[in-house]
Amino acid sequence: MESAELCSSDKTVDTDDDGYSIVLELHGDDPLFDKKKKLLHDKGFGVKKQIPLKSSSSPDLISKTFETMLQMGRIVRLDEVEIYFGEFVTQSGSYSTRNELETLNLLLSLVESLPASQMHEQLNVWKDLQSTIINKIHEFGNQNKVDAKIDRNYICETEKYLVQWGERNGARTKLEIAYVEGAGRGAIAVEDLNIGDIGLEIPVSIIISEVLVYKSDMYNILGKMDGMSSETMLLLWSMKEKHNCESKFKNYFDTLPEEFNTGLSFGVHAIMALEGTLLLEEIMQAKEVIGLSMHCLLKYTHHLRIQYDELFPALCNDYPDIFPSEFYTWEQFLWACELWYSNSMKVMFADGKLRTCLIPIAGFLNHSLSPHIVHYGKVDSATNTLKFPLSRPCSAGEQCCLSYGKFSTSHLITFYGFSPQGDNPYDVIPIDIDVGQVDCIEDCSMSNWTTHMVWGTWLSNNHNIFHYGLPSPLLDYLRRVRNPTQQEKKLVPANLEIELEVLEDLQSTFSGMLENLGDTGFADDFDGENTSWDLKLAVEFKDLQRRIVSSIITSCSAGRKLVENELSRFMSEE
C-alpha cells in the first residue's frame, strides 16, 4: 500500500484589512506543473487565486465561490493519468472518484484552517462555505457506498482476538472484522462514522518495522553483512517470528493465511489463460519461469531466488540457533515475500524516517476505487499513533475501505490477489511509440508527452469528430506525425484525410491486439465454482483487457464513419 498524507503546504490562508481570504495555489515544484498550468489557464485561472470571504456574500455567491474552488482544486490534485485523459470529465465536472474526494477534503481543510474565532463578520460565510463542502462530501458518499454482504457463517474468532490484543496494547477502533462476500475479510463500521472521525488508531508500539529487527538477536549477525537491507532483515525476522509461540505478535501471525493467493502464485492454467495480456507481462517481470508441467508451474522471482541462495543454507549452518533450518526454507521465504508485498505500507515516523511496516488490524481494510480513507501513513507525534481518519462518511454496517494506491487492476492482482469493483481509471494500455519521431510543439505543454496510452472508451464522454472517445495527446501526436504544421482542428478535407489515416492505423493496431488475446470464454471447459481462484482472476482480467481493446476498435470504426460523412459532404458541395 502507498503512504498517503495531505501536505501541509496545501493549507493557505491570507489576511488583509478587509478580512480573510482562502488562497489556492499550484506549487512550482509540482512535477506536472506545466500541464496543470495549461489546464488552469484554459479554465480562466492562474496558478494562484485568492478568494476573499465577504460578510455580505449571498447564497449564490457562496455557491459560485465553492464551484471556483472546486474547479481549481480538482486540477491541483490531478495525477498523470487523470491529466492525460483530462478532457474526459464527467457531467458533474469531476475527473475521477478519488480526485473528487481528495479535492473536497483539500477544500474542507483550507476552510477549517481559517481561524473561525477571529473572523467576526465573516463567521457566517465561513460556516456556510464549510456546510456546502460537507454536504458535497455526503452526497459523494451516498453515491459511492461500498456494499458489504456479511457472511455470518464465517466466524472471525482469531481476528477478534487480534482486535482485543490490539486494544489491550492501546489500539482504538470503530471497526469490526467480518467475512465479506466477494472480498474476504473486511473492516465493518460498528457505528456511523463522519468526516474526520478516526476509524482506527494504532500505537507505534505494535507496528512491525525494522526497529524490531534492530532489537533482535539476529541483528548482531545481519547488521554486519554487506548489502543487507532492512527489507531483507524484516523478511528473515518474519519467517522466524511466525513460529514463535512467545511472540508479542502471535495474535497477528495467527490471522495470516498459509498461502497468499496473489498473481505471484498463479498456476499453469491461469498463466496460459493470460496469453497476450498486460497481467502476464507484469507477473513475468516479477518472476522468472524456470519450469513448466501440466500439474504445476515452477515460477520464482529471479532476484529473490538469488537473494535466498546467497543467505541459505549458509546462515542456518553457521548460526543454527538463530536461523533454524526448518523456518528458512525457500517456501517460507516466498511466503514472507508475499506477506510484505500484499500487507505492508509505508509509514512516516515521528523521527522523519519513512519505513516499510506491517500494521496489525489495518491489514483488514480492503481497497476501493471510492475509498473512505485516503490520507494515512504519518505517525501523529503528539499521540505516537498511526491514525486512519475518514475522508467521507461510512454508515454502521458498511464496509470501510481505504486506497492502496493509484494502481491498475493488473498490479492489484499481481501483488494483492484481487480485481477491484467498478471502472478503474488506471486500467490503461500503454502505446509503444517512438516519440522522438516528431518535435513537440514548444508552446503547448499538453503536447509534451513522452509516453502514450489508451483506456476503455466507455469512460470518455466525447465521441465527436476529432475526439472519438480517444485521448487527445495520442491523437495530436499521430496527427503531427503526418503533418507537423497542423495545429488547429478545422473541418477541412486535408485534416479529415489525416483523421482517416490516424483512425485506420489505430484500428489496425488494436485489431491485431484483440486477435492476440484469443477467443472469449477460455474457461468454458471449467465448472464455475470448481474453477480455481487463479484461473477465475486470469479470465476476468483477460475479459477486461479484451473489453478495453474492443471499445477502442469500435470507437475507431464509428469515428471513421463520422469523418467519411464529412468528406462526402465536402464532395457533394463541390
C-alpha positions as CSV (number, residue, x, y, z in Angstrom):
1,M,0.0,0.0,0.0
2,E,1.1,3.5,-0.6
3,S,1.6,6.2,2.1
4,A,-0.9,9.0,1.7
5,E,-0.9,12.3,3.5
6,L,-2.3,15.7,2.9
7,C,0.7,18.1,2.5
8,S,0.6,21.0,5.0
9,S,1.7,23.3,2.2
10,D,-1.8,22.9,0.7
11,K,-3.3,24.8,3.6
12,T,-3.0,28.5,2.8
13,V,-4.8,31.4,4.5
14,D,-4.3,35.1,3.8
15,T,-5.5,38.2,5.7
16,D,-5.8,41.9,4.8
17,D,-7.7,44.9,6.1
18,D,-10.9,43.5,4.5
19,G,-10.8,40.2,6.3
20,Y,-9.7,36.7,5.5
21,S,-9.1,35.0,2.1
22,I,-8.6,31.5,1.0
23,V,-5.6,31.0,-1.3
24,L,-5.5,28.2,-3.7
25,E,-2.1,27.7,-5.4
26,L,-0.4,25.3,-7.8
27,H,3.1,25.0,-6.4
28,G,6.0,25.3,-8.7
29,D,7.7,22.1,-7.6
30,D,4.7,20.1,-8.8
31,P,6.2,17.6,-11.4
32,L,3.2,18.2,-13.6
33,F,3.3,22.0,-13.1
34,D,3.3,22.9,-16.9
35,K,0.4,20.7,-17.8
36,K,-1.7,21.7,-14.8
37,K,-0.9,25.4,-15.5
38,K,-2.2,24.9,-19.1
39,L,-5.4,23.3,-17.8
40,L,-5.9,26.1,-15.3
41,H,-5.3,28.7,-18.0
42,D,-7.9,27.0,-20.2
43,K,-10.5,27.5,-17.4
44,G,-9.5,31.1,-16.8
45,F,-7.4,30.6,-13.7
46,G,-3.8,31.5,-12.9
47,V,-1.6,29.3,-10.8
48,K,-2.6,31.2,-7.7
49,K,-6.0,32.5,-6.7
50,Q,-7.0,34.5,-3.7
51,I,-10.7,34.0,-2.8
52,P,-11.9,36.7,-0.3
53,L,-14.7,35.9,2.3
54,K,-17.1,38.8,2.5
55,S,-19.7,39.1,5.2
56,S,-22.2,40.3,2.6
57,S,-21.8,37.1,0.5
58,S,-25.2,35.8,-0.7
59,P,-26.0,32.1,-1.0
60,D,-25.5,32.4,-4.8
61,L,-22.1,34.0,-4.3
62,I,-21.1,31.3,-1.8
63,S,-22.1,28.6,-4.3
64,K,-20.1,30.3,-7.0
65,T,-17.1,30.6,-4.7
66,F,-17.3,26.9,-3.9
67,E,-17.5,26.0,-7.7
68,T,-14.5,28.1,-8.3
69,M,-12.5,26.4,-5.5
70,L,-13.7,23.0,-6.7
71,Q,-12.7,23.5,-10.4
72,M,-9.2,24.8,-9.4
73,G,-8.7,22.2,-6.6
74,R,-9.5,19.3,-9.0
75,I,-6.7,20.4,-11.3
76,V,-4.3,20.9,-8.5
77,R,-4.9,17.4,-7.3
78,L,-4.7,15.7,-10.7
79,D,-2.2,12.9,-11.3
80,E,-0.5,12.0,-14.6
81,V,-3.2,9.6,-15.9
82,E,-6.0,12.0,-15.0
83,I,-4.3,14.8,-16.8
84,Y,-3.6,12.6,-19.9
85,F,-7.4,11.8,-20.1
86,G,-8.3,15.1,-18.6
87,E,-10.7,16.3,-21.2
88,F,-13.0,13.3,-20.4
89,V,-14.6,14.7,-17.2
90,T,-18.0,13.5,-16.0
91,Q,-21.2,15.6,-16.4
92,S,-20.6,16.9,-12.9
93,G,-17.1,18.1,-13.9
94,S,-15.1,15.5,-11.9
95,Y,-12.1,13.7,-13.2
96,S,-12.3,10.5,-11.1
97,T,-13.9,9.5,-7.8
98,R,-10.5,9.6,-6.0
99,N,-9.7,13.0,-7.4
100,E,-13.1,14.3,-6.4
101,L,-12.8,13.0,-2.8
102,E,-9.2,14.4,-2.4
103,T,-10.3,17.8,-3.8
104,L,-13.3,18.1,-1.5
105,N,-11.1,17.2,1.5
106,L,-8.5,19.7,0.4
107,L,-11.1,22.4,0.3
108,L,-12.5,21.4,3.7
109,S,-9.1,21.6,5.2
110,L,-8.5,25.0,3.7
111,V,-11.7,26.4,5.1
112,E,-11.2,24.7,8.5
113,S,-7.7,26.2,8.7
114,L,-9.3,29.6,8.9
115,P,-9.3,31.0,12.5
116,A,-13.1,31.0,13.0
117,S,-12.9,32.5,16.4
118,Q,-11.2,35.6,15.0
119,M,-13.3,36.1,11.8
120,H,-16.1,38.1,13.4
121,E,-18.3,39.3,10.5
122,Q,-17.1,36.6,8.1
123,L,-18.1,33.8,10.5
124,N,-21.5,33.1,8.9
125,V,-19.9,33.0,5.4
126,W,-17.2,30.6,6.8
127,K,-19.9,28.3,8.2
128,D,-22.0,28.4,5.0
129,L,-19.0,27.5,2.9
130,Q,-18.0,24.7,5.3
131,S,-21.5,23.3,5.2
132,T,-21.5,23.4,1.4
133,I,-18.4,21.4,1.2
134,I,-19.5,18.9,3.8
135,N,-22.9,18.4,2.1
136,K,-21.0,17.8,-1.2
137,I,-18.9,15.1,0.5
138,H,-22.0,13.5,2.0
139,E,-23.5,13.5,-1.5
140,F,-20.4,11.8,-2.8
141,G,-20.6,9.2,-0.1
142,N,-24.3,8.4,-0.8
143,Q,-23.4,7.9,-4.5
144,N,-20.4,5.6,-3.7
145,K,-21.5,3.3,-0.8
146,V,-19.5,0.1,-0.5
147,D,-21.8,-2.9,-0.3
148,A,-20.9,-5.3,2.5
149,K,-22.8,-8.6,2.4
150,I,-21.5,-10.2,5.6
151,D,-21.3,-14.0,5.7
152,R,-22.4,-14.8,9.3
153,N,-21.5,-18.4,8.8
154,Y,-17.8,-17.4,8.8
155,I,-16.8,-16.8,12.4
156,C,-13.7,-14.5,12.6
157,E,-12.5,-15.7,16.1
158,T,-8.8,-15.3,15.5
159,E,-9.4,-11.8,14.0
160,K,-11.5,-10.9,17.1
161,Y,-8.7,-12.0,19.4
162,L,-6.3,-9.8,17.3
163,V,-8.5,-6.7,17.8
164,Q,-8.8,-7.4,21.5
165,W,-5.0,-7.8,21.7
166,G,-4.6,-4.5,19.9
167,E,-7.0,-2.7,22.2
168,R,-5.1,-4.1,25.3
169,N,-2.0,-2.6,23.8
170,G,-3.5,0.9,23.1
171,A,-5.3,0.5,19.8
172,R,-8.6,2.1,19.3
173,T,-11.1,1.1,16.6
174,K,-14.6,1.7,15.5
175,L,-14.5,-1.2,13.1
176,E,-15.1,-4.9,13.4
177,I,-13.6,-7.7,11.3
178,A,-16.1,-9.8,9.4
179,Y,-16.1,-12.0,6.3
180,V,-17.5,-10.1,3.3
181,E,-18.9,-12.0,0.4
182,G,-16.7,-11.5,-2.7
183,A,-14.0,-9.6,-0.7
184,G,-12.8,-12.0,2.0
185,R,-12.2,-10.5,5.4
186,G,-13.0,-6.8,5.7
187,A,-13.5,-4.0,8.2
188,I,-17.1,-3.0,9.0
189,A,-18.1,0.2,10.7
190,V,-19.8,-0.6,14.1
191,E,-21.3,2.9,14.2
192,D,-22.0,5.8,11.9
193,L,-18.7,7.5,11.1
194,N,-18.4,11.0,9.9
195,I,-15.8,13.0,8.0
196,G,-12.7,13.3,10.1
197,D,-13.6,10.5,12.5
198,I,-10.8,8.2,13.4
199,G,-11.8,4.7,12.2
200,L,-8.7,3.1,13.5
201,E,-5.8,4.2,15.6
202,I,-2.7,2.0,16.1
203,P,0.1,2.8,18.6
204,V,3.7,2.7,17.2
205,S,4.4,0.0,19.9
206,I,2.6,-2.7,17.9
207,I,3.7,-1.6,14.4
208,I,6.1,-4.1,12.9
209,S,9.1,-2.3,11.4
210,E,12.8,-2.5,11.1
211,V,13.1,-1.2,14.7
212,L,12.1,-4.7,15.9
213,V,14.9,-6.3,13.9
214,Y,17.4,-4.0,15.4
215,K,16.4,-5.2,18.9
216,S,16.5,-8.9,17.9
217,D,19.4,-11.4,18.3
218,M,19.7,-11.8,14.6
219,Y,20.7,-8.1,14.1
220,N,24.1,-8.7,15.5
221,I,24.7,-11.1,12.6
222,L,22.7,-9.4,9.8
223,G,23.8,-5.9,10.6
224,K,27.4,-6.8,9.8
225,M,26.7,-8.3,6.4
226,D,27.5,-6.1,3.4
227,G,24.5,-5.1,1.3
228,M,21.9,-6.4,3.9
229,S,18.8,-4.1,3.6
230,S,16.3,-3.5,6.3
231,E,13.6,-5.0,4.0
232,T,15.6,-8.3,3.8
233,M,16.1,-8.3,7.6
234,L,12.3,-7.9,8.0
235,L,11.7,-10.9,5.8
236,L,14.0,-13.1,7.8
237,W,12.6,-11.8,11.1
238,S,9.0,-12.5,10.0
239,M,9.9,-16.1,9.0
240,K,11.1,-16.8,12.5
241,E,8.6,-14.8,14.4
242,K,5.7,-16.6,12.6
243,H,6.7,-19.8,14.6
244,N,7.5,-18.1,17.9
245,C,4.8,-19.1,20.4
246,E,6.0,-16.4,22.8
247,S,5.9,-13.6,20.2
248,K,4.3,-10.4,21.2
249,F,2.7,-10.5,17.7
250,K,1.4,-14.1,17.9
251,N,-2.2,-12.9,17.6
252,Y,-1.2,-11.1,14.4
253,F,0.6,-14.0,12.8
254,D,-2.3,-16.3,13.7
255,T,-4.6,-14.3,11.4
256,L,-2.3,-14.7,8.4
257,P,-3.1,-17.3,5.7
258,E,-0.8,-20.2,5.0
259,E,-0.9,-19.1,1.3
260,F,-1.3,-15.7,-0.2
261,N,-3.4,-16.0,-3.4
262,T,-1.8,-13.3,-5.4
263,G,-0.7,-13.2,-9.0
264,L,2.7,-14.4,-7.9
265,S,1.1,-17.7,-7.1
266,F,-0.7,-18.3,-10.4
267,G,-0.7,-21.8,-11.7
268,V,-0.1,-23.1,-15.2
269,H,-3.7,-22.9,-16.4
270,A,-4.0,-19.3,-15.2
271,I,-0.8,-18.3,-16.9
272,M,-1.9,-19.9,-20.1
273,A,-5.2,-18.0,-19.9
274,L,-3.3,-14.7,-19.7
275,E,-1.5,-15.0,-23.0
276,G,-1.4,-11.6,-24.7
277,T,-2.3,-9.6,-21.6
278,L,-0.6,-6.9,-19.6
279,L,-1.1,-9.0,-16.5
280,L,1.1,-11.8,-17.9
281,E,3.8,-9.2,-18.6
282,E,3.6,-7.8,-15.1
283,I,3.8,-11.2,-13.5
284,M,6.7,-12.3,-15.7
285,Q,8.5,-9.1,-14.9
286,A,8.3,-10.1,-11.2
287,K,9.1,-13.8,-11.7
288,E,11.2,-15.9,-13.9
289,V,9.6,-19.1,-15.2
290,I,12.2,-21.9,-14.8
291,G,10.0,-24.9,-15.4
292,L,6.5,-25.9,-16.7
293,S,4.4,-29.0,-16.4
294,M,0.7,-29.8,-16.7
295,H,0.4,-30.1,-12.9
296,C,2.5,-27.3,-11.6
297,L,4.2,-24.1,-12.7
298,L,7.6,-23.6,-11.0
299,K,8.0,-19.9,-11.2
300,Y,10.1,-17.9,-8.9
301,T,11.2,-14.3,-8.6
302,H,14.7,-14.3,-10.1
303,H,16.3,-11.7,-7.9
304,L,14.6,-13.2,-4.8
305,R,16.0,-16.7,-5.6
306,I,19.5,-15.3,-6.0
307,Q,19.0,-13.4,-2.7
308,Y,17.8,-16.6,-0.9
309,D,20.6,-18.7,-2.2
310,E,23.2,-16.1,-1.0
311,L,21.8,-16.4,2.5
312,F,20.8,-20.1,2.8
313,P,21.8,-22.6,3.9
314,A,24.9,-20.6,5.0
315,L,23.1,-18.8,7.8
316,C,21.4,-22.0,9.0
317,N,24.7,-23.8,9.0
318,D,26.7,-21.0,10.7
319,Y,24.0,-19.9,13.2
320,P,21.6,-22.8,13.7
321,D,20.2,-21.5,17.0
322,I,19.2,-18.1,15.5
323,F,18.3,-19.4,12.0
324,P,16.7,-22.9,12.4
325,S,16.7,-24.6,9.0
326,E,13.0,-25.7,9.3
327,F,12.0,-22.0,9.5
328,Y,14.1,-20.9,6.5
329,T,13.0,-23.0,3.6
330,W,12.5,-21.5,0.1
331,E,8.7,-21.9,0.5
332,Q,8.8,-20.0,3.8
333,F,10.9,-17.3,2.2
334,L,8.3,-16.9,-0.6
335,W,5.6,-16.7,2.0
336,A,7.3,-13.9,3.8
337,C,7.9,-12.1,0.5
338,E,4.2,-12.3,-0.4
339,L,3.2,-11.2,3.1
340,W,5.2,-8.0,2.8
341,Y,4.1,-7.4,-0.9
342,S,0.4,-7.6,0.0
343,N,0.2,-6.3,3.5
344,S,2.9,-3.7,4.1
345,M,2.5,0.0,3.9
346,K,4.9,3.0,4.0
347,V,4.7,4.9,7.3
348,M,6.4,8.3,8.1
349,F,7.5,8.1,11.7
350,A,7.9,11.0,14.1
351,D,11.7,11.0,13.5
352,G,11.0,11.9,9.9
353,K,12.0,8.5,8.6
354,L,9.8,6.6,6.1
355,R,9.7,2.9,6.9
356,T,8.0,-0.2,5.4
357,C,5.7,-1.7,8.0
358,L,3.1,-4.3,8.8
359,I,0.1,-2.7,10.7
360,P,-1.9,-5.2,12.7
361,I,-5.7,-4.8,12.3
362,A,-5.2,-2.2,9.5
363,G,-4.4,-5.1,7.1
364,F,-8.1,-6.0,7.0
365,L,-9.1,-2.7,5.4
366,N,-9.8,-3.5,1.8
367,H,-9.1,-1.4,-1.2
368,S,-11.8,0.6,-3.0
369,L,-11.8,2.9,-6.0
370,S,-14.1,5.1,-3.9
371,P,-12.4,4.8,-0.5
372,H,-13.4,6.2,2.8
373,I,-9.8,6.6,3.9
374,V,-7.3,8.3,1.6
375,H,-4.9,10.3,3.9
376,Y,-3.0,8.0,6.1
377,G,0.6,6.9,6.7
378,K,2.0,9.5,9.1
379,V,2.5,8.9,12.8
380,D,0.9,11.6,15.0
381,S,3.8,12.8,17.0
382,A,1.5,14.0,19.8
383,T,0.0,10.6,20.5
384,N,2.7,8.4,18.9
385,T,0.0,6.6,17.0
386,L,-0.9,6.0,13.4
387,K,-4.4,7.2,12.7
388,F,-6.8,6.4,9.9
389,P,-9.2,9.3,9.5
390,L,-12.3,9.2,7.3
391,S,-12.4,11.4,4.2
392,R,-16.1,10.6,3.7
393,P,-18.9,9.2,5.9
394,C,-19.3,5.5,6.5
395,S,-22.6,4.1,7.8
396,A,-22.8,1.5,10.5
397,G,-22.7,-1.9,8.9
398,E,-21.0,-0.5,5.8
399,Q,-17.5,-1.9,4.8
400,C,-14.9,0.8,5.5
401,C,-12.3,0.9,2.8
402,L,-9.1,2.7,2.1
403,S,-7.0,3.3,-1.1
404,Y,-4.0,1.0,-1.5
405,G,-2.8,3.5,-4.2
406,K,-3.4,4.5,-7.8
407,F,-2.9,1.1,-9.2
408,S,-4.0,-0.8,-12.3
409,T,-6.0,-4.0,-12.0
410,S,-3.0,-5.9,-13.2
411,H,-0.9,-4.5,-10.4
412,L,-3.6,-5.3,-7.8
413,I,-3.9,-8.9,-9.0
414,T,-0.2,-9.4,-9.1
415,F,0.6,-8.1,-5.6
416,Y,-2.7,-8.3,-3.8
417,G,-4.7,-11.0,-5.5
418,F,-7.9,-9.2,-6.3
419,S,-9.7,-7.3,-9.0
420,P,-11.4,-4.1,-7.9
421,Q,-15.1,-3.5,-8.4
422,G,-16.1,-0.8,-10.8
423,D,-14.3,1.0,-13.6
424,N,-10.6,1.5,-12.7
425,P,-9.3,4.7,-14.3
426,Y,-5.8,3.3,-14.0
427,D,-6.5,0.4,-16.3
428,V,-4.6,1.8,-19.3
429,I,-2.8,0.2,-22.1
430,P,0.5,1.8,-23.0
431,I,1.2,2.5,-26.6
432,D,4.7,1.7,-27.9
433,I,5.5,4.8,-30.0
434,D,8.9,6.3,-30.7
435,V,8.1,9.8,-29.5
436,G,11.4,11.0,-31.0
437,Q,9.9,10.9,-34.5
438,V,8.3,14.3,-34.2
439,D,9.4,17.5,-32.5
440,C,6.9,18.6,-29.8
441,I,5.2,22.0,-30.2
442,E,7.1,24.1,-27.7
443,D,4.3,26.4,-26.6
444,C,1.9,23.5,-25.9
445,S,2.8,21.7,-22.7
446,M,-0.1,19.3,-23.2
447,S,1.6,18.0,-26.3
448,N,4.9,17.2,-24.5
449,W,4.1,13.6,-23.5
450,T,6.9,11.1,-23.7
451,T,4.5,8.1,-23.4
452,H,1.1,7.5,-24.7
453,M,-1.8,5.3,-23.5
454,V,-5.5,4.4,-24.0
455,W,-8.3,3.2,-21.8
456,G,-11.8,1.9,-22.3
457,T,-13.6,4.5,-24.4
458,W,-16.8,4.0,-22.4
459,L,-15.0,6.2,-19.8
460,S,-15.0,9.0,-22.3
461,N,-17.8,11.5,-22.8
462,N,-16.7,13.0,-26.1
463,H,-17.1,10.8,-29.2
464,N,-17.5,13.6,-31.7
465,I,-15.2,14.2,-34.6
466,F,-11.6,14.9,-33.7
467,H,-12.2,13.1,-30.4
468,Y,-13.9,9.6,-30.8
469,G,-13.6,8.8,-27.1
470,L,-9.8,8.6,-27.6
471,P,-7.2,10.7,-25.7
472,S,-6.2,13.9,-27.4
473,P,-2.5,13.7,-26.6
474,L,-2.3,10.4,-28.6
475,L,-4.4,11.7,-31.4
476,D,-2.5,15.0,-31.6
477,Y,0.8,13.2,-31.7
478,L,-0.3,10.9,-34.5
479,R,-1.6,13.9,-36.5
480,R,1.7,15.7,-36.1
481,V,3.5,12.6,-37.4
482,R,1.6,13.1,-40.7
483,N,1.6,16.9,-40.7
484,P,3.9,18.6,-38.2
485,T,2.5,22.0,-39.0
486,Q,-1.2,21.2,-38.2
487,Q,-2.2,22.9,-35.0
488,E,-5.9,23.6,-35.4
489,K,-8.8,21.0,-35.7
490,K,-10.7,22.5,-38.6
491,L,-13.2,20.7,-40.8
492,V,-11.3,20.9,-44.0
493,P,-10.6,18.0,-46.4
494,A,-6.9,17.9,-45.7
495,N,-7.4,17.5,-42.0
496,L,-10.1,14.9,-42.5
497,E,-7.9,12.8,-44.7
498,I,-5.3,12.8,-41.8
499,E,-8.1,11.8,-39.4
500,L,-8.9,8.8,-41.5
501,E,-5.3,7.7,-41.6
502,V,-4.9,8.0,-37.9
503,L,-8.1,6.1,-37.2
504,E,-7.3,3.3,-39.7
505,D,-3.9,2.8,-38.2
506,L,-5.2,2.7,-34.6
507,Q,-8.0,0.3,-35.6
508,S,-5.5,-2.0,-37.4
509,T,-3.1,-1.9,-34.3
510,F,-5.8,-2.8,-31.8
511,S,-7.5,-5.4,-34.1
512,G,-4.1,-7.2,-34.1
513,M,-4.0,-6.9,-30.3
514,L,-7.5,-8.3,-30.0
515,E,-6.5,-11.2,-32.2
516,N,-3.5,-11.9,-29.9
517,L,-5.9,-12.0,-26.9
518,G,-7.6,-15.0,-28.5
519,D,-11.3,-16.1,-28.3
520,T,-13.6,-15.4,-25.4
521,G,-14.7,-18.0,-22.9
522,F,-11.3,-19.6,-22.2
523,A,-12.7,-21.1,-19.0
524,D,-15.8,-22.6,-20.7
525,D,-14.5,-26.1,-20.0
526,F,-14.2,-25.4,-16.3
527,D,-17.0,-25.8,-13.9
528,G,-18.0,-22.5,-12.2
529,E,-17.5,-23.0,-8.5
530,N,-14.9,-25.7,-9.1
531,T,-12.7,-23.4,-11.2
532,S,-9.5,-22.4,-9.3
533,W,-9.3,-18.9,-7.9
534,D,-6.3,-18.0,-10.1
535,L,-8.0,-19.1,-13.3
536,K,-11.1,-17.1,-12.4
537,L,-8.9,-14.0,-11.9
538,A,-7.0,-14.6,-15.1
539,V,-10.1,-15.0,-17.2
540,E,-11.7,-11.9,-15.6
541,F,-8.7,-9.8,-16.4
542,K,-8.4,-11.1,-19.9
543,D,-12.1,-10.3,-20.5
544,L,-11.4,-6.8,-19.1
545,Q,-8.5,-6.2,-21.5
546,R,-10.5,-7.6,-24.4
547,R,-13.3,-5.2,-23.5
548,I,-10.9,-2.2,-23.5
549,V,-9.4,-3.2,-26.8
550,S,-12.8,-3.9,-28.4
551,S,-14.1,-0.4,-27.2
552,I,-11.1,1.3,-29.0
553,I,-11.8,-0.7,-32.2
554,T,-15.5,0.2,-32.1
555,S,-14.7,3.9,-31.4
556,C,-12.2,4.0,-34.3
557,S,-14.9,2.4,-36.6
558,A,-17.5,4.9,-35.5
559,G,-15.0,7.8,-35.9
560,R,-14.2,6.7,-39.4
561,K,-17.9,6.9,-40.4
562,L,-18.1,10.4,-38.9
563,V,-15.1,11.5,-40.9
564,E,-16.2,9.8,-44.1
565,N,-19.6,11.5,-43.8
566,E,-17.9,14.9,-43.5
567,L,-15.7,14.2,-46.5
568,S,-18.8,13.1,-48.5
569,R,-20.4,16.4,-47.6
570,F,-17.5,18.4,-48.9
571,M,-17.5,16.4,-52.1
572,S,-21.2,17.0,-52.7
573,E,-20.8,20.7,-52.1
574,E,-18.2,20.8,-54.8
